[in-house]
Amino acid sequence: MAIHSLWNKYPTIQKELIETQKIMAKAVTIRNKEMTNALHLFFQSGGKLLRPAYFLLFTSFGKTPVQKHKYQLAASLEILHAATLIHDDIIDNSPLRRDMPSIQATYGKDIAVYAGDFLFTVYFHLLSQASGTFSAIELNATNMKKILVGELDQMNLRYNTDITVKQYLQHIKGKTAQLFQLSCYEGTQFSGCSKMTQILSQQIGYRIGMAFQILDDVLDYSSSEDILHKPVMEDVQIGNYTLPLIFAMEENREAFAPLLKRRVPLTEEELLLLVANIKKYHGLAKATKLAEHYTQKALQDIKKLPDIPERKILIELTEALLLRKN
C-alpha cells in the first residue's frame, strides 16, 4: 500500500501509518479471493489516512501506549471510514473512487455491499483486540450510530430546494465531523491524557471535520475531476444540495428553480450555468469563509495543547487541509 505524499514531510508519522496499513492489509485478507482483491485494491488507491493520522498524533499528548494496540485502533478508524465510502458509492452509483473504479463499478453491487459489511465487522474486531473494554466499544458504537444518522439526514433532504444552512451543518456534523472527532478524542483517551486535553481534542476534531467537509463541497464545484480524483458535481446530480449551492440559493432562489425543479440529472451546459450562478451569488466565497472559520477555531484550540513537536505537526496539517486542491 502506498502512503500519500502528504506525509513525506513527517517521517515519524509516515512510519506509523505504514505500520497501520500493515494491520489493515492483514485484517482484510480472507479466503474469499474476490473480496480480498477488491479491498486491497481499494486501500491501494491513495487515501490520505487523515483519521488514523490524527488519532496517532493525539496519542502523543499522553503516555506511550502499547504500539500494536495503537496501530490496531488507528487501522480501525480508517476501516470504518472505508466502509462508509464503499456504501456511499453504492447509494450514489459512483463509478470512481480516488481516481480508480469503485468497488461497485468493478465487482458489482453485491460484492460492494458485502465488502462494506465485512469492514464493519473488521472495525469492531480490531477495536475489541486493542481496547477490550466495554466503554470503548460503547463509545465507538455511539459514534457509528451518529455517522449513520448524519447519512440518513442527508438522504431525507435530497432534492429539497428549501434546505437551510442549519440542516446542512447538522448532517455533515454526523456524516463527516463525527469520525474526525472520534479519531482525535480516542487518541487522547487511549493514551490517558488529562480531561482538559480530551475535551480539547473533541472540539478540535469536530471543527476540523466540519471544515474538511465544507471545503470538500466547495471543491466539488470549483475543481476538476482530474484534480479531485473522483466525479465532480456528483452530489447535485443526485439531489444532495451542499453549502455553496445553499448559500447561493439564499440570495436568489428563483435563479436556480428552473435547473433543480425537474429532479433529473443536469446536462453539461446546465451544470456550467449552475456553477456560474453559484459564483454570481457568492456561494463559493461564503462556504470557503465558513470553512476558514472552523479551521481557525480548531487552530486556536490546538495551540492550547501541550507544547510538544506533534502540536506543530497538527497546526501545519490542519492549515494544509484548508489549502488543499483535492
Legacy VTK file of the C-alpha trace (Angstrom):
# vtk DataFile Version 3.0
C-alpha trace
ASCII
DATASET POLYDATA
POINTS 326 float
0.000 0.000 0.000
1.333 3.424 -0.941
1.465 6.273 1.562
0.103 9.636 0.415
2.777 12.240 -0.357
1.235 14.471 2.334
3.289 12.533 4.910
6.692 12.875 3.218
7.453 15.870 5.475
6.759 13.852 8.620
8.844 10.639 8.632
7.753 9.595 12.137
4.022 9.725 11.430
4.687 8.249 7.968
6.349 5.246 9.598
3.417 4.828 11.988
0.939 4.988 9.116
2.883 2.256 7.298
2.510 0.065 10.407
-1.200 0.925 10.456
-1.528 -0.115 6.810
0.083 -3.481 7.557
-2.611 -4.125 10.177
-5.311 -3.120 7.678
-3.937 -5.356 4.900
-3.788 -8.375 7.201
-7.252 -7.708 8.644
-8.969 -7.678 5.231
-7.215 -10.773 3.854
-9.649 -13.688 3.921
-10.145 -16.904 1.935
-12.597 -15.232 -0.442
-10.139 -14.053 -3.114
-12.547 -11.709 -4.866
-13.350 -9.868 -1.629
-9.679 -9.712 -0.635
-8.649 -8.372 -4.038
-11.444 -5.795 -4.024
-10.443 -4.456 -0.598
-6.713 -4.493 -1.299
-7.391 -2.519 -4.496
-9.485 -0.033 -2.524
-6.799 0.527 0.119
-4.085 0.871 -2.536
-5.912 3.772 -4.162
-4.137 6.530 -2.281
-6.314 7.746 0.582
-4.732 10.374 2.838
-5.224 8.328 6.057
-6.187 11.518 7.866
-8.313 9.928 10.570
-5.681 7.429 11.744
-3.055 10.179 11.468
-4.993 12.498 13.776
-5.517 9.600 16.179
-1.790 8.803 16.217
-0.801 12.439 16.687
-3.153 12.867 19.640
-1.793 9.757 21.397
1.471 11.710 21.734
-0.059 14.006 24.351
-0.379 11.177 26.873
1.543 8.092 27.987
3.214 5.878 25.415
0.561 3.249 24.595
1.158 -0.361 23.580
2.365 0.017 19.989
0.383 -2.893 18.498
-2.841 -1.733 20.138
-2.210 1.817 18.962
-1.894 0.706 15.343
-4.944 -1.556 15.648
-7.068 1.397 16.787
-5.645 3.628 14.053
-6.460 0.924 11.493
-9.988 0.506 12.853
-10.751 4.199 12.250
-9.628 4.059 8.614
-11.546 0.826 8.074
-14.735 2.385 9.443
-14.199 5.338 7.103
-13.647 2.959 4.167
-16.844 1.034 4.933
-18.900 4.242 4.779
-17.241 5.256 1.481
-17.986 1.894 -0.146
-21.639 2.084 0.877
-21.795 5.729 -0.289
-20.557 4.679 -3.725
-23.299 2.025 -3.940
-26.020 4.512 -2.992
-24.666 7.190 -5.352
-23.896 4.662 -8.113
-20.474 6.280 -8.300
-18.098 4.923 -10.961
-14.912 6.317 -9.382
-13.243 6.497 -6.001
-9.792 8.094 -5.626
-9.231 8.156 -9.380
-9.892 4.415 -9.683
-13.047 2.438 -10.492
-15.138 1.999 -7.343
-15.684 -1.480 -5.928
-19.319 -1.474 -7.016
-18.323 -0.415 -10.557
-15.618 -3.106 -10.787
-17.128 -6.053 -8.935
-20.833 -5.240 -8.850
-23.094 -4.078 -6.068
-23.342 -7.480 -4.386
-19.607 -7.631 -3.671
-19.592 -3.948 -2.700
-22.376 -4.407 -0.130
-20.612 -7.421 1.372
-17.295 -5.534 1.336
-18.771 -2.640 3.312
-20.499 -5.005 5.744
-17.311 -7.036 6.183
-15.328 -3.893 7.003
-17.777 -3.032 9.795
-17.026 -6.419 11.375
-13.270 -5.869 10.941
-13.640 -2.469 12.591
-15.185 -3.910 15.750
-12.813 -6.875 15.788
-9.761 -4.573 15.759
-11.395 -2.354 18.352
-12.046 -5.261 20.706
-8.474 -6.537 20.295
-6.958 -3.128 21.012
-9.093 -1.938 23.899
-11.081 -4.851 25.298
-13.251 -2.519 27.381
-16.990 -2.121 27.205
-16.702 1.669 27.413
-14.529 1.776 24.265
-16.979 -0.441 22.360
-19.875 1.719 23.543
-18.076 4.934 22.517
-17.427 3.644 19.013
-20.921 2.175 18.608
-22.436 5.515 19.634
-20.270 7.385 17.138
-21.050 4.885 14.391
-24.756 5.487 15.034
-24.259 9.263 14.766
-22.443 8.817 11.441
-25.360 6.769 10.085
-27.907 9.306 11.346
-25.945 12.029 9.533
-26.135 9.993 6.323
-29.884 9.466 6.822
-30.372 13.198 7.404
-28.665 13.884 4.079
-30.806 11.293 2.314
-34.010 12.795 3.727
-33.024 16.210 2.364
-32.450 15.072 -1.208
-33.931 17.366 -3.865
-35.096 19.762 -1.140
-34.511 23.245 -2.565
-35.614 24.741 0.762
-32.707 23.125 2.635
-31.188 25.513 5.178
-27.596 26.107 6.240
-28.514 24.775 9.692
-29.826 21.500 8.221
-26.699 21.097 6.108
-24.393 21.700 9.070
-26.384 19.225 11.147
-25.995 16.375 8.692
-22.279 16.953 7.976
-21.705 17.034 11.743
-22.723 13.362 11.730
-21.634 12.355 8.249
-18.048 13.672 8.434
-17.161 15.613 11.585
-18.156 12.773 13.931
-15.377 10.463 12.739
-12.729 13.197 12.897
-13.919 13.988 16.417
-13.774 10.313 17.408
-10.265 9.938 15.932
-8.847 12.856 17.915
-10.696 12.035 21.124
-9.857 8.338 21.018
-6.167 9.248 20.708
-6.221 11.283 23.925
-8.411 8.786 25.762
-6.323 5.786 24.715
-3.095 7.434 25.918
-4.588 8.590 29.238
-4.474 12.339 28.624
-5.937 14.821 31.089
-9.662 15.555 30.928
-8.898 19.036 29.606
-6.850 17.614 26.714
-9.591 15.096 25.951
-12.215 17.857 25.800
-9.957 19.974 23.576
-9.365 17.013 21.257
-13.123 16.592 20.747
-13.560 20.262 19.858
-10.578 20.174 17.516
-11.738 17.024 15.734
-15.252 18.379 15.313
-14.054 21.672 13.830
-11.538 20.018 11.527
-14.242 17.648 10.277
-16.683 20.482 9.605
-14.046 22.488 7.718
-12.960 19.391 5.791
-16.464 18.563 4.518
-17.339 22.173 3.668
-14.143 22.524 1.641
-14.832 19.162 0.001
-18.169 20.579 -1.147
-16.505 23.795 -2.361
-14.003 21.774 -4.399
-16.853 19.791 -5.933
-17.935 22.987 -7.709
-14.558 24.648 -8.221
-12.148 21.831 -9.118
-11.862 19.305 -11.944
-12.223 15.525 -11.996
-8.508 15.153 -12.845
-7.545 17.050 -9.693
-10.201 15.659 -7.334
-9.734 12.036 -8.490
-13.499 11.483 -8.294
-16.529 12.673 -10.294
-17.265 16.370 -9.815
-20.746 17.730 -9.081
-21.968 14.210 -8.384
-23.900 15.385 -5.307
-26.111 17.898 -7.113
-26.910 15.306 -9.787
-28.458 13.026 -7.145
-30.168 15.817 -5.228
-27.636 16.398 -2.454
-27.525 20.181 -2.216
-24.386 21.309 -0.409
-23.294 24.559 1.193
-22.099 26.592 -1.849
-25.448 25.986 -3.553
-27.436 26.577 -0.349
-25.742 29.946 0.261
-26.324 30.971 -3.365
-29.993 29.922 -3.240
-30.469 32.065 -0.147
-29.582 35.110 -2.259
-31.704 34.229 -5.306
-33.774 31.063 -5.152
-35.531 31.851 -8.432
-32.250 31.715 -10.366
-31.877 28.022 -9.503
-35.500 26.884 -9.699
-35.519 26.102 -13.464
-32.402 23.955 -13.070
-33.420 21.996 -9.975
-37.196 21.627 -10.056
-37.160 18.744 -12.567
-35.186 16.409 -10.270
-33.267 14.928 -13.195
-29.536 14.891 -13.971
-28.364 18.177 -15.457
-26.709 18.458 -18.850
-23.140 19.755 -19.123
-24.481 23.130 -20.238
-26.868 23.280 -17.282
-24.073 22.368 -14.854
-21.967 25.234 -16.213
-24.891 27.605 -15.686
-25.395 26.263 -12.163
-21.747 26.880 -11.263
-21.876 30.354 -12.805
-24.906 31.199 -10.655
-23.271 29.781 -7.514
-20.293 32.068 -8.131
-22.518 35.019 -9.045
-24.471 34.757 -5.802
-21.345 34.272 -3.653
-21.983 30.636 -2.702
-18.358 29.518 -3.078
-16.963 32.569 -1.277
-19.342 32.239 1.674
-18.757 28.497 2.037
-14.979 28.947 1.874
-15.202 31.647 4.540
-17.095 29.300 6.855
-14.504 26.541 6.292
-11.819 29.078 7.227
-13.775 29.966 10.374
-13.915 26.342 11.556
-10.218 25.897 10.729
-9.173 28.971 12.691
-11.212 27.819 15.697
-9.505 24.409 15.507
-6.074 26.057 15.311
-6.832 28.216 18.355
-7.653 25.053 20.331
-4.594 23.165 19.043
-2.392 25.983 20.364
-3.807 25.290 23.841
-2.369 21.740 23.790
0.961 20.919 25.493
3.921 22.306 23.539
5.434 19.158 22.003
6.595 18.520 18.373
3.265 16.851 17.488
1.423 20.093 18.225
3.397 21.813 15.446
2.524 18.965 13.072
-1.163 19.289 13.987
-1.041 23.021 13.210
0.697 22.501 9.848
-1.578 19.612 8.870
-4.774 21.477 9.757
-3.634 24.567 7.852
-2.711 22.403 4.853
-6.192 20.820 4.722
-7.740 24.256 4.192
-5.429 24.904 1.227
-5.812 21.504 -0.414
-6.975 21.069 -4.008
-8.325 17.502 -3.648
LINES 1 327
326 0 1 2 3 4 5 6 7 8 9 10 11 12 13 14 15 16 17 18 19 20 21 22 23 24 25 26 27 28 29 30 31 32 33 34 35 36 37 38 39 40 41 42 43 44 45 46 47 48 49 50 51 52 53 54 55 56 57 58 59 60 61 62 63 64 65 66 67 68 69 70 71 72 73 74 75 76 77 78 79 80 81 82 83 84 85 86 87 88 89 90 91 92 93 94 95 96 97 98 99 100 101 102 103 104 105 106 107 108 109 110 111 112 113 114 115 116 117 118 119 120 121 122 123 124 125 126 127 128 129 130 131 132 133 134 135 136 137 138 139 140 141 142 143 144 145 146 147 148 149 150 151 152 153 154 155 156 157 158 159 160 161 162 163 164 165 166 167 168 169 170 171 172 173 174 175 176 177 178 179 180 181 182 183 184 185 186 187 188 189 190 191 192 193 194 195 196 197 198 199 200 201 202 203 204 205 206 207 208 209 210 211 212 213 214 215 216 217 218 219 220 221 222 223 224 225 226 227 228 229 230 231 232 233 234 235 236 237 238 239 240 241 242 243 244 245 246 247 248 249 250 251 252 253 254 255 256 257 258 259 260 261 262 263 264 265 266 267 268 269 270 271 272 273 274 275 276 277 278 279 280 281 282 283 284 285 286 287 288 289 290 291 292 293 294 295 296 297 298 299 300 301 302 303 304 305 306 307 308 309 310 311 312 313 314 315 316 317 318 319 320 321 322 323 324 325
